[in-house]
Amino acid sequence: MSDLLSTGASALLSFQRAMTTTSHNVANANTPGYSRQRVELNSRGANYAGYGFIGAGVEVTTIRRMVNGFLTGRLDQSAAEMGRLTALSGLSSRVNRMMTEASTSISGPLSGYFDSVQGVSADPTSSASREGMLQSARSLAARFQTQQRQLNELETETNQQISAEVGEINQLTTQIARLNDEIVRLQASGQPPNDLMDQRDQAIQALSAKIGVTTTDQGDGALNVFTTGGLNLVLGKNTQTLTASSDALRPERLQLSLTSPAGPISLGESAVSGTLAGLFAVRREVIDPAAIQLGRTAIGIVESYNAQNREGVDLYGNLGGDIFANIDPAVRANSANTGTSTLSASINDLGSLTGRDILMSFDGANWSARSAATGDAMSLTGTGTPADPFIVEGVAIELGGGAAAAGDNFLIRPTADAARQMSVVMTDPNRIAAALPVRIEADLGNTGNGTLGPIQVSNAADPNLQATVTIEFTAVGQYTVNGGGPFAYTSGQTIAVNGWQFTLSGDPAIGDEFVISAMPANASDNGNARELAALDGANVFSSGTQSLMGSVSQMTSSIGSTARQASMALDAQSALDEQLQLERESVSGVNLDEEAANLLKFQQAYQAAAQIIAIASENFQALLAAARS
């Protein structure tokens, strides 16, 4: 009877625990990260009775957590990719809208400026046209400043998000280390603490969404956590703290490092995934290219229109000045430099200007140039003196005073901050140099059929540009310049003197004269205004293959492509993540119908076990009654 009672008691306890576990499943059906648990039953060792082995009942061997380790790893990877793409898609879409919407884009004000220049060309003496051109220039500069300010604000927002993510990452690693410690301590009893392991898995997945991680089993129940670049975040119950600090060359930009007993360990952008990688990608693939291209366009406008305006004369009869403020590249010394040398930079050639950030480094003997973004070597010519500056992709770089030390480096940003600096310095619309600085007139007494082409300025800096010049034909096929010469003449040839040139065709007669003189004040000439107007289609970039508007189109197209690709990738990853979640639910999720059936099954088994005990009790009472009689 004791065997019968023991067997019934073991069954009663086992099915009671099975019902408790099933109830625990039902209670946590909607708990995030919970994994279904199952009681594992095993028959107890049988007793030998001479005629055979008699079973001794049932026992609970463990409460098993229903998980698939491979699937858990895939979910961690998916969380990292979801975090990366969510950050990249969201922020790149914002920049794309800023660059393309009519109320915020560059295209509208730039087209308006082009139109206003055409207006001056059509009516060069009109005060309204001239004021309209300056007002359009101011509106254009303001739009460039606004877009750069918005990019800077996005940079600040990105830094804030990075700082927030770093704080949450450190909280999660601390939580994982604490859970590791508890799990190791409790698992020493021989059984796994399932609920704590669920909490740890959930924390690891949340961590992976932020920085991207991999895990290894330590063997005692603890999981070690590493970044995708292989640096450890959690080893057992110990953690390494992640920090965000200012970059040595770009203080406005945060970089990551891990604290360790040996000192800080720098984390490159490739060492992380998740949301942090998405934020870094926004900086690398959206903010930096947009700022570089935006500034490149601003510099193209400033350099082109200033240079052309200097080749004409204004309504006062003076040579033209700058319309826009001059913009020079930004130069930043590394805060760790030990030398005293300084560098300065200026734009040398628009056609060669890419806008890429340049890292100038000194090795103790020579200077070299590399791309700050990729580390690739960049072509460098010159010696760095004022007479022979270093030339790198359209940028002239001069060495200043002081001596550089080995290891010193400087960051040169040719265009990245240019849009913020764009402004109009011309205040008087009469200073717009719509007229050419010189005019050419045929003497009224000419008898030949010489035909004059338009006069063009080839060097506005020539000190004799506006000096009067008389070209006289003294013999057939010969002419003099202010009495000097003679020079041979062929129909259709270009005559160039004092920084101007024109084409003369036909057959001038002996004695024919052509006089070039300074353009008078208040002239209605629009020769230079036509040249200003022609800049809207001039190919000033990429070795003469890209226009100003083409540069804007390239910028918006590139950012739009990044935003679209990120959005499409996010949609695809969301579908994959949803499928993985469904797979997890099929393995670890709680099915309430199944649990209800299990409850009924275990209840019936529990009742049957209770009946065994009742029968054992009745038998025992029968024996007692027999003994009394």
VEXDREN-2710 file (C-alpha; in Angstrom, 1 decimal):
% VEXDREN-2710
k/r/px/py/pz
1/MET/0.0/0.0/0.0
2/SER/2.9/2.3/0.7
3/ASP/4.0/1.8/-2.9
4/LEU/0.5/2.6/-4.1
5/LEU/0.4/5.7/-2.0
6/SER/3.9/6.8/-3.1
7/THR/3.0/6.3/-6.8
8/GLY/-0.2/8.3/-6.4
9/ALA/1.6/11.1/-4.5
10/SER/4.3/11.4/-7.1
11/ALA/1.6/11.6/-9.8
12/LEU/-0.4/14.2/-7.8
13/LEU/2.7/16.4/-7.3
14/SER/3.8/16.1/-10.9
15/PHE/0.5/17.0/-12.5
16/GLN/0.0/19.8/-10.0
17/ARG/3.3/21.3/-11.2
18/ALA/2.2/20.7/-14.8
19/MET/-1.0/22.6/-14.2
20/THR/1.0/25.4/-12.4
21/THR/3.4/25.7/-15.4
22/THR/0.5/25.7/-17.8
23/SER/-1.2/28.4/-15.8
24/HIS/2.0/30.4/-15.9
25/ASN/2.0/30.1/-19.7
26/VAL/-1.6/31.4/-19.8
27/ALA/-0.8/34.2/-17.5
28/ASN/2.1/35.3/-19.7
29/ALA/0.5/34.8/-23.1
30/ASN/0.9/38.6/-23.8
31/THR/4.1/39.2/-22.0
32/PRO/6.8/40.5/-24.4
33/GLY/9.7/38.1/-24.8
34/TYR/8.1/35.3/-22.8
35/SER/8.9/31.8/-24.0
36/ARG/6.4/28.9/-23.4
37/GLN/7.5/26.5/-20.7
38/ARG/6.8/22.8/-20.6
39/VAL/7.1/20.3/-17.7
40/GLU/9.3/17.3/-18.6
41/LEU/8.1/14.1/-16.9
42/ASN/10.0/10.9/-16.4
43/SER/9.1/7.6/-14.8
44/ARG/10.7/6.9/-11.4
45/GLY/13.0/4.0/-11.0
46/ALA/11.2/0.6/-10.7
47/ASN/11.5/-1.7/-7.6
48/TYR/12.5/-5.3/-8.1
49/ALA/10.0/-7.7/-6.4
50/GLY/11.3/-11.1/-7.3
51/TYR/8.7/-11.7/-10.0
52/GLY/9.6/-8.5/-11.8
53/PHE/10.0/-4.7/-11.6
54/ILE/7.2/-2.7/-10.2
55/GLY/7.0/1.0/-11.3
56/ALA/7.4/3.6/-8.6
57/GLY/5.4/6.5/-10.3
58/VAL/6.5/9.7/-12.0
59/GLU/8.8/12.7/-11.4
60/VAL/9.4/16.1/-12.9
61/THR/12.9/16.2/-14.3
62/THR/12.9/19.9/-15.4
63/ILE/10.8/22.7/-16.6
64/ARG/11.9/23.3/-20.2
65/ARG/11.9/26.7/-22.0
66/MET/10.7/26.3/-25.6
67/VAL/13.3/28.2/-27.6
68/ASN/15.4/27.8/-30.7
69/GLY/18.9/29.3/-30.3
70/PHE/19.5/29.7/-34.0
71/LEU/16.2/31.5/-34.4
72/THR/17.0/33.8/-31.4
73/GLY/20.3/34.7/-33.1
74/ARG/18.5/35.5/-36.4
75/LEU/16.0/37.7/-34.5
76/ASP/18.9/39.6/-32.9
77/GLN/20.4/40.2/-36.3
78/SER/17.0/41.3/-37.7
79/ALA/16.6/43.7/-34.8
80/ALA/19.9/45.3/-35.6
81/GLU/19.1/45.7/-39.3
82/MET/15.6/47.1/-38.4
83/GLY/17.2/49.6/-36.1
84/ARG/19.8/50.7/-38.7
85/LEU/17.2/51.0/-41.5
86/THR/14.6/52.7/-39.4
87/ALA/17.1/55.5/-38.4
88/LEU/18.5/55.8/-42.0
89/SER/15.1/55.8/-43.7
90/GLY/13.4/58.3/-41.3
91/LEU/16.2/60.9/-41.3
92/SER/17.1/60.6/-45.0
93/SER/13.4/61.0/-46.0
94/ARG/13.4/64.2/-43.9
95/VAL/16.4/65.6/-45.8
96/ASN/14.9/64.5/-49.1
97/ARG/11.7/66.5/-48.4
98/MET/13.7/69.5/-47.3
99/MET/15.7/69.4/-50.6
100/THR/12.8/68.8/-52.9
101/GLU/9.7/70.5/-51.6
102/ALA/9.0/73.9/-53.3
103/SER/8.9/75.8/-50.0
104/THR/12.3/74.7/-48.9
105/SER/14.3/73.6/-52.0
106/ILE/17.1/75.5/-53.7
107/SER/15.7/75.0/-57.2
108/GLY/13.0/77.7/-56.9
109/PRO/15.1/80.6/-55.7
110/LEU/17.9/79.6/-58.1
111/SER/15.6/79.7/-61.0
112/GLY/14.2/83.0/-59.7
113/TYR/17.7/84.4/-59.6
114/PHE/18.5/83.3/-63.1
115/ASP/15.3/85.0/-64.3
116/SER/16.2/88.2/-62.6
117/VAL/19.6/88.3/-64.3
118/GLN/17.8/87.8/-67.6
119/GLY/15.7/90.8/-66.6
120/VAL/18.8/93.0/-66.2
121/SER/20.1/91.7/-69.5
122/ALA/16.8/92.7/-71.2
123/ASP/16.7/96.2/-69.7
124/PRO/20.2/97.0/-68.2
125/THR/19.3/100.6/-67.1
126/SER/16.0/99.6/-65.3
127/SER/16.2/100.3/-61.6
128/ALA/13.4/97.8/-61.0
129/SER/15.3/95.0/-62.8
130/ARG/18.5/95.8/-61.0
131/GLU/16.8/95.8/-57.6
132/GLY/14.9/92.7/-58.5
133/MET/18.2/90.9/-59.2
134/LEU/19.7/91.9/-55.9
135/GLN/16.6/90.9/-54.0
136/SER/16.6/87.5/-55.8
137/ALA/20.3/87.1/-54.9
138/ARG/19.4/87.8/-51.2
139/SER/16.5/85.3/-51.3
140/LEU/18.8/82.7/-52.9
141/ALA/21.5/83.2/-50.3
142/ALA/18.9/83.0/-47.5
143/ARG/17.7/79.7/-48.8
144/PHE/21.2/78.3/-48.9
145/GLN/21.7/79.5/-45.3
146/THR/18.4/77.9/-44.3
147/GLN/19.2/74.6/-45.8
148/GLN/22.6/74.5/-44.2
149/ARG/21.1/75.5/-40.9
150/GLN/18.6/72.7/-41.2
151/LEU/21.4/70.2/-41.9
152/ASN/23.3/71.5/-38.9
153/GLU/20.2/71.1/-36.8
154/LEU/19.9/67.5/-38.1
155/GLU/23.6/66.9/-37.1
156/THR/22.8/68.2/-33.6
157/GLU/19.7/66.0/-33.5
158/THR/21.8/63.0/-34.6
159/ASN/24.3/63.7/-31.8
160/GLN/21.5/63.8/-29.3
161/GLN/20.1/60.5/-30.5
162/ILE/23.6/59.0/-30.4
163/SER/24.1/60.2/-26.8
164/ALA/20.6/58.8/-25.8
165/GLU/21.3/55.5/-27.5
166/VAL/24.7/55.2/-25.7
167/GLY/23.0/55.8/-22.4
168/GLU/20.4/53.1/-23.1
169/ILE/23.0/50.7/-24.3
170/ASN/24.9/51.1/-21.0
171/GLN/21.7/50.4/-19.1
172/LEU/21.0/47.3/-21.1
173/THR/24.6/45.9/-20.7
174/THR/24.4/46.5/-17.0
175/GLN/21.0/44.7/-16.9
176/ILE/22.4/41.8/-18.9
177/ALA/25.5/41.5/-16.7
178/ARG/23.2/41.4/-13.6
179/LEU/21.0/38.8/-15.2
180/ASN/24.1/36.7/-16.0
181/ASP/25.1/36.8/-12.4
182/GLU/21.7/35.7/-11.1
183/ILE/21.3/33.0/-13.8
184/VAL/24.8/31.5/-13.0
185/ARG/24.0/31.5/-9.3
186/LEU/20.6/29.9/-9.7
187/GLN/21.6/27.5/-12.4
188/ALA/24.2/26.1/-10.0
189/SER/21.3/24.2/-8.4
190/GLY/21.0/22.2/-11.6
191/GLN/17.9/23.8/-13.1
192/PRO/17.6/26.8/-15.5
193/PRO/15.8/30.0/-14.3
194/ASN/13.6/30.2/-17.4
195/ASP/12.0/33.6/-16.7
196/LEU/15.3/35.3/-16.1
197/MET/16.7/33.8/-19.3
198/ASP/13.7/35.2/-21.2
199/GLN/14.4/38.6/-19.7
200/ARG/18.1/38.4/-20.7
201/ASP/17.1/37.3/-24.3
202/GLN/14.8/40.3/-24.5
203/ALA/17.4/42.7/-23.2
204/ILE/20.0/41.3/-25.7
205/GLN/17.5/41.8/-28.6
206/ALA/16.8/45.4/-27.4
207/LEU/20.6/45.9/-27.3
208/SER/21.1/44.4/-30.7
209/ALA/18.5/46.8/-32.1
210/LYS/20.7/49.7/-30.9
211/ILE/24.3/48.6/-31.6
212/GLY/24.1/45.1/-33.2
213/VAL/25.5/42.2/-31.1
214/THR/26.6/38.6/-31.2
215/THR/26.6/36.3/-28.1
216/THR/28.6/33.3/-27.0
217/ASP/27.7/30.8/-24.2
218/GLN/30.2/30.9/-21.3
219/GLY/29.2/27.4/-20.2
220/ASP/27.9/28.2/-16.8
221/GLY/24.7/29.9/-17.9
222/ALA/26.1/33.3/-18.7
223/LEU/26.1/34.8/-22.2
224/ASN/29.0/37.0/-23.3
225/VAL/28.0/39.9/-25.6
226/PHE/30.1/41.4/-28.4
227/THR/29.6/44.2/-30.9
228/THR/29.5/43.1/-34.6
229/GLY/33.1/44.3/-34.8
230/GLY/34.1/41.8/-32.1
231/LEU/34.6/44.1/-29.1
232/ASN/33.1/42.8/-25.9
233/LEU/30.3/44.7/-24.1
234/VAL/29.5/42.0/-21.5
235/LEU/31.7/39.3/-20.2
236/GLY/29.9/37.3/-17.5
237/LYS/28.9/39.8/-14.9
238/ASN/31.3/42.5/-16.1
239/THR/30.6/45.2/-18.6
240/GLN/32.6/47.8/-20.6
241/THR/31.0/51.2/-20.7
242/LEU/30.3/52.9/-24.1
243/THR/31.0/56.6/-24.3
244/ALA/30.4/59.3/-26.9
245/SER/32.9/62.1/-27.2
246/SER/33.8/64.9/-29.6
247/ASP/35.9/64.1/-32.6
248/ALA/39.4/65.7/-32.6
249/LEU/39.0/67.2/-36.0
250/ARG/35.2/67.8/-36.0
251/PRO/34.2/68.8/-32.4
252/GLU/30.6/69.1/-33.4
253/ARG/30.5/65.4/-34.3
254/LEU/30.4/62.6/-31.7
255/GLN/32.5/59.4/-32.0
256/LEU/32.3/56.2/-29.9
257/SER/34.7/54.5/-27.6
258/LEU/34.7/51.7/-25.0
259/THR/36.3/52.1/-21.6
260/SER/38.6/49.3/-20.6
261/PRO/41.4/48.8/-18.0
262/ALA/43.9/49.5/-20.8
263/GLY/42.3/52.8/-21.7
264/PRO/39.6/53.9/-24.2
265/ILE/39.1/51.7/-27.3
266/SER/37.9/53.6/-30.3
267/LEU/34.9/52.2/-32.1
268/GLY/34.9/52.9/-35.9
269/GLU/31.5/53.1/-37.6
270/SER/32.0/49.6/-39.1
271/ALA/32.3/48.2/-35.6
272/VAL/28.6/48.7/-34.8
273/SER/25.2/48.0/-36.3
274/GLY/21.7/48.8/-35.2
275/THR/20.3/52.3/-34.6
276/LEU/23.8/53.7/-34.1
277/ALA/24.9/52.4/-37.5
278/GLY/21.9/54.0/-39.0
279/LEU/22.7/57.3/-37.4
280/PHE/26.3/57.1/-38.6
281/ALA/25.0/56.2/-42.1
282/VAL/22.8/59.4/-42.0
283/ARG/25.9/61.5/-41.3
284/ARG/28.0/59.7/-43.9
285/GLU/25.5/59.1/-46.7
286/VAL/23.1/62.0/-46.3
287/ILE/24.2/65.0/-44.1
288/ASP/27.8/65.1/-45.4
289/PRO/27.1/64.7/-49.1
290/ALA/24.2/67.2/-48.9
291/ALA/26.3/69.8/-47.1
292/ILE/29.3/69.2/-49.5
293/GLN/27.1/69.4/-52.6
294/LEU/25.1/72.4/-51.3
295/GLY/28.2/74.3/-50.5
296/ARG/29.8/73.4/-53.8
297/THR/26.8/74.9/-55.6
298/ALA/27.0/78.0/-53.4
299/ILE/30.7/78.5/-54.2
300/GLY/30.0/77.9/-57.9
301/ILE/27.4/80.7/-57.8
302/VAL/29.6/83.0/-55.8
303/GLU/32.8/82.5/-57.9
304/SER/31.0/82.5/-61.3
305/TYR/28.9/85.6/-60.8
306/ASN/31.5/87.6/-58.9
307/ALA/34.1/86.9/-61.5
308/GLN/31.8/87.8/-64.4
309/ASN/30.6/91.0/-62.7
310/ARG/34.2/92.1/-62.3
311/GLU/34.5/91.9/-66.1
312/GLY/31.9/94.6/-66.6
313/VAL/31.2/98.2/-65.6
314/ASP/28.4/99.5/-63.5
315/LEU/26.1/102.5/-64.1
316/TYR/28.8/104.8/-62.6
317/GLY/31.3/103.7/-65.2
318/ASN/33.4/101.8/-62.7
319/LEU/34.6/98.3/-63.0
320/GLY/32.3/95.8/-61.3
321/GLY/32.8/94.4/-57.8
322/ASP/31.6/91.3/-56.0
323/ILE/27.9/90.6/-55.8
324/PHE/28.3/87.9/-53.1
325/ALA/30.7/87.6/-50.2
326/ASN/33.8/85.6/-50.9
327/ILE/33.8/82.1/-49.4
328/ASP/37.0/80.2/-48.4
329/PRO/37.3/76.6/-47.3
330/ALA/37.2/75.8/-43.6
331/VAL/40.5/74.7/-42.1
332/ARG/40.6/72.9/-38.8
333/ALA/43.7/71.8/-36.9
334/ASN/43.6/68.5/-35.0
335/SER/43.3/69.2/-31.3
336/ALA/46.1/66.7/-30.7
337/ASN/48.6/68.5/-33.0
338/THR/52.0/69.3/-31.3
339/GLY/53.4/71.6/-33.9
340/THR/52.7/75.3/-34.4
341/SER/52.1/75.4/-38.2
342/THR/48.9/76.8/-39.7
343/LEU/47.3/76.2/-43.0
344/SER/45.0/78.4/-45.2
345/ALA/42.9/77.4/-48.2
346/SER/41.1/79.0/-51.1
347/ILE/39.3/77.8/-54.2
348/ASN/41.6/77.5/-57.1
349/ASP/39.6/75.8/-59.9
350/LEU/35.8/75.3/-60.0
351/GLY/36.1/72.7/-62.7
352/SER/38.2/70.5/-60.5
353/LEU/36.3/71.2/-57.2
354/THR/34.7/68.0/-55.9
355/GLY/34.1/69.3/-52.4
356/ARG/35.5/66.2/-50.7
357/ASP/36.9/66.8/-47.2
358/ILE/40.7/66.8/-47.3
359/LEU/43.0/65.4/-44.5
360/MET/46.4/67.1/-44.8
361/SER/49.0/65.1/-42.8
362/PHE/52.7/65.8/-42.0
363/ASP/55.0/62.8/-41.5
364/GLY/58.0/64.9/-40.3
365/ALA/59.4/65.5/-43.8
366/ASN/56.5/65.7/-46.3
367/TRP/52.8/66.6/-46.5
368/SER/50.2/64.2/-48.0
369/ALA/46.5/64.5/-48.7
370/ARG/43.9/61.9/-48.1
371/SER/40.1/61.8/-48.3
372/ALA/38.8/62.4/-44.8
373/ALA/35.9/60.1/-45.5
374/THR/37.6/57.1/-47.0
375/GLY/41.3/57.5/-46.3
376/ASP/42.1/57.2/-50.0
377/ALA/45.2/59.1/-51.2
378/MET/44.4/62.3/-53.1
379/SER/46.6/63.9/-55.8
380/LEU/48.7/66.7/-54.3
381/THR/50.9/69.1/-56.3
382/GLY/52.9/72.2/-55.4
383/THR/55.1/73.1/-52.4
384/GLY/52.7/74.9/-50.2
385/THR/54.2/78.4/-50.6
386/PRO/52.1/81.4/-51.7
387/ALA/53.8/81.4/-55.1
388/ASP/53.3/77.6/-55.4
389/PRO/50.5/76.4/-53.1
390/PHE/49.5/72.8/-52.7
391/ILE/46.7/72.0/-55.2
392/VAL/44.2/69.3/-54.2
393/GLU/41.0/68.8/-56.3
394/GLY/40.6/72.5/-57.1
395/VAL/41.7/73.8/-53.7
396/ALA/44.8/75.8/-53.1
397/ILE/46.5/75.2/-49.7
398/GLU/49.2/77.4/-48.3
399/LEU/51.5/76.7/-45.3
400/GLY/51.4/79.5/-42.7
401/GLY/53.9/80.4/-40.0
402/GLY/55.2/78.0/-37.4
403/ALA/56.6/74.5/-37.8
404/ALA/54.6/71.3/-38.2
405/ALA/55.5/68.3/-36.1
406/ALA/55.4/64.7/-37.3
407/GLY/51.9/63.4/-36.9
408/ASP/50.2/66.8/-37.2
409/ASN/47.1/66.8/-39.4
410/PHE/44.5/69.3/-40.6
411/LEU/41.0/68.9/-41.9
412/ILE/40.1/71.1/-44.9
413/ARG/36.4/71.3/-45.7
414/PRO/36.3/73.0/-49.1
415/THR/32.5/73.3/-49.4
416/ALA/30.8/71.7/-46.5
417/ASP/30.2/75.0/-44.6
418/ALA/30.0/77.3/-47.6
419/ALA/26.2/77.5/-47.8
420/ARG/26.0/78.9/-44.3
421/GLN/28.5/81.7/-45.3
422/MET/26.7/82.7/-48.5
423/SER/25.5/86.3/-48.4
424/VAL/25.1/89.3/-50.7
425/VAL/27.6/92.2/-50.2
426/MET/26.4/94.4/-53.0
427/THR/23.8/96.9/-51.7
428/ASP/23.6/99.4/-54.6
429/PRO/21.8/98.0/-57.6
430/ASN/23.6/100.5/-59.8
431/ARG/26.8/98.6/-59.0
432/ILE/25.6/95.6/-61.1
433/ALA/28.1/95.6/-64.0
434/ALA/25.7/95.1/-66.9
435/ALA/27.9/96.8/-69.5
436/LEU/31.2/95.8/-71.0
437/PRO/34.1/97.8/-69.8
438/VAL/35.0/98.8/-73.3
439/ARG/33.2/99.6/-76.5
440/ILE/34.3/99.3/-80.1
441/GLU/33.3/101.7/-82.8
442/ALA/34.0/101.9/-86.5
443/ASP/35.0/105.3/-87.8
444/LEU/32.2/107.0/-89.7
445/GLY/34.6/107.6/-92.6
446/ASN/35.5/104.0/-93.1
447/THR/35.1/102.8/-96.8
448/GLY/35.8/99.1/-96.5
449/ASN/33.5/96.3/-95.5
450/GLY/35.1/95.2/-92.3
451/THR/32.6/93.5/-90.0
452/LEU/33.1/93.7/-86.2
453/GLY/32.3/90.8/-83.9
454/PRO/31.3/91.4/-80.3
455/ILE/34.1/92.5/-78.0
456/GLN/34.9/90.2/-75.1
457/VAL/36.9/90.7/-72.0
458/SER/39.7/88.1/-71.5
459/ASN/41.5/89.6/-68.6
460/ALA/39.6/92.2/-66.5
461/ALA/42.6/92.7/-64.3
462/ASP/44.7/94.2/-67.1
463/PRO/45.7/97.7/-66.0
464/ASN/45.2/99.1/-69.5
465/LEU/41.8/97.4/-70.0
466/GLN/39.9/100.7/-70.6
467/ALA/42.7/102.6/-72.3
468/THR/41.7/104.0/-75.7
469/VAL/43.1/101.9/-78.6
470/THR/43.0/102.9/-82.3
471/ILE/43.3/100.1/-84.9
472/GLU/44.1/101.6/-88.3
473/PHE/44.6/99.7/-91.6
474/THR/47.6/101.2/-93.2
475/ALA/47.9/98.8/-96.2
476/VAL/46.1/95.9/-97.7
477/GLY/46.3/93.1/-95.1
478/GLN/48.1/95.2/-92.5
479/TYR/47.0/97.2/-89.5
480/THR/48.6/99.1/-86.6
481/VAL/47.6/99.4/-82.9
482/ASN/48.0/103.0/-81.6
483/GLY/50.7/103.4/-84.3
484/GLY/52.5/100.2/-83.3
485/GLY/53.1/97.5/-85.8
486/PRO/52.2/96.8/-88.6
487/PHE/50.5/93.5/-88.0
488/ALA/49.3/91.1/-90.6
489/TYR/45.5/90.8/-91.0
490/THR/43.4/87.8/-92.3
491/SER/39.7/88.0/-92.5
492/GLY/38.0/86.3/-89.4
493/GLN/41.0/86.7/-87.2
494/THR/40.9/87.6/-83.5
495/ILE/42.5/90.8/-82.4
496/ALA/43.5/90.8/-78.7
497/VAL/44.9/93.8/-76.8
498/ASN/44.9/95.0/-73.2
499/GLY/42.7/92.2/-71.8
500/TRP/40.0/92.4/-74.5
501/GLN/39.5/90.7/-77.8
502/PHE/37.2/90.8/-80.8
503/THR/36.9/89.1/-84.2
504/LEU/37.2/91.2/-87.4
505/SER/36.0/89.9/-90.8
506/GLY/35.8/91.2/-94.3
507/ASP/38.1/93.6/-96.1
508/PRO/38.7/96.9/-94.4
509/ALA/40.0/99.6/-96.7
510/ILE/43.3/101.4/-96.3
511/GLY/42.7/104.2/-93.8
512/ASP/39.8/102.5/-92.0
513/GLU/39.9/102.9/-88.3
514/PHE/38.3/101.1/-85.3
515/VAL/38.4/102.7/-81.9
516/ILE/38.2/100.8/-78.6
517/SER/37.5/103.0/-75.6
518/ALA/36.1/102.9/-72.1
519/MET/32.4/102.4/-71.7
520/PRO/30.8/105.7/-70.4
521/ALA/28.7/105.9/-67.3
522/ASN/24.9/105.1/-67.6
523/ALA/25.5/103.2/-70.8
524/SER/22.6/101.0/-71.9
525/ASP/25.0/98.3/-73.1
526/ASN/24.1/94.8/-71.9
527/GLY/27.2/93.0/-73.1
528/ASN/28.3/91.8/-69.6
529/ALA/24.7/91.3/-68.5
530/ARG/24.4/88.8/-71.3
531/GLU/27.4/87.0/-70.0
532/LEU/25.9/87.0/-66.5
533/ALA/22.7/85.6/-67.9
534/ALA/24.5/82.9/-69.8
535/LEU/25.9/81.5/-66.5
536/ASP/22.6/79.7/-65.8
537/GLY/23.6/77.1/-68.4
538/ALA/27.4/77.3/-68.2
539/ASN/29.1/74.1/-67.3
540/VAL/31.3/75.3/-64.5
541/PHE/31.8/72.0/-62.6
542/SER/33.3/68.6/-63.3
543/SER/35.8/69.8/-65.9
544/GLY/33.2/71.7/-67.8
545/THR/30.5/69.1/-67.9
546/GLN/28.1/70.2/-65.1
547/SER/26.1/73.4/-64.7
548/LEU/24.9/75.1/-61.5
549/MET/21.4/73.7/-61.8
550/GLY/22.9/70.3/-62.7
551/SER/24.8/70.4/-59.4
552/VAL/21.5/71.0/-57.6
553/SER/19.8/68.2/-59.5
554/GLN/22.7/65.8/-58.7
555/MET/22.4/66.6/-55.0
556/THR/18.6/66.1/-54.8
557/SER/18.8/62.9/-57.0
558/SER/21.5/61.4/-54.8
559/ILE/19.7/62.1/-51.5
560/GLY/16.4/61.0/-53.0
561/SER/18.0/57.7/-54.2
562/THR/19.4/57.1/-50.7
563/ALA/16.0/57.8/-49.1
564/ARG/14.2/55.5/-51.5
565/GLN/16.7/52.6/-51.2
566/ALA/16.5/52.9/-47.4
567/SER/12.7/52.9/-47.4
568/MET/12.6/49.9/-49.8
569/ALA/15.2/48.0/-47.7
570/LEU/13.2/48.8/-44.5
571/ASP/10.0/47.4/-46.1
572/ALA/11.8/44.2/-47.1
573/GLN/13.4/43.9/-43.6
574/SER/10.1/44.5/-41.9
575/ALA/8.6/41.6/-43.9
576/LEU/11.5/39.3/-42.9
577/ASP/11.3/40.4/-39.3
578/GLU/7.6/39.7/-39.2
579/GLN/8.2/36.2/-40.6
580/LEU/10.9/35.6/-38.0
581/GLN/8.5/36.7/-35.3
582/LEU/5.9/34.2/-36.6
583/GLU/8.5/31.5/-36.5
584/ARG/9.3/32.4/-33.0
585/GLU/5.7/32.3/-32.0
586/SER/5.3/28.8/-33.5
587/VAL/8.2/27.6/-31.2
588/SER/8.0/29.8/-28.1
589/GLY/4.6/31.5/-28.3
590/VAL/1.7/30.6/-26.0
591/ASN/-1.3/29.0/-27.8
592/LEU/-4.2/29.5/-25.5
593/ASP/-6.3/26.7/-27.1
594/GLU/-3.4/24.3/-26.6
595/GLU/-2.8/25.4/-23.0
596/ALA/-6.5/25.0/-22.3
597/ALA/-6.4/21.5/-23.6
598/ASN/-3.3/20.8/-21.5
599/LEU/-5.0/22.2/-18.4
600/LEU/-7.9/19.8/-19.0
601/LYS/-5.6/16.9/-19.6
602/PHE/-3.5/17.6/-16.5
603/GLN/-6.6/18.2/-14.4
604/GLN/-8.0/14.8/-15.4
605/ALA/-4.6/13.2/-14.6
606/TYR/-4.5/15.0/-11.3
607/GLN/-8.0/13.7/-10.4
608/ALA/-6.9/10.2/-11.4
609/ALA/-3.8/10.5/-9.2
610/ALA/-6.0/11.7/-6.3
611/GLN/-8.2/8.6/-6.9
612/ILE/-5.1/6.4/-6.5
613/ILE/-4.4/8.0/-3.1
614/ALA/-8.0/7.5/-2.1
615/ILE/-7.9/3.8/-3.0
616/ALA/-4.7/3.4/-1.1
617/SER/-6.4/5.1/1.9
618/GLU/-9.4/2.7/1.6
619/ASN/-7.2/-0.3/1.4
620/PHE/-5.3/0.9/4.5
621/GLN/-8.5/1.4/6.4
622/ALA/-9.7/-2.1/5.4
623/LEU/-6.4/-3.6/6.8
624/LEU/-6.9/-1.7/10.0
625/ALA/-10.5/-2.9/10.3
626/ALA/-9.3/-6.5/9.6
627/ALA/-6.7/-6.2/12.3
628/ARG/-9.2/-5.0/14.9
629/SER/-11.5/-7.9/14.2
END
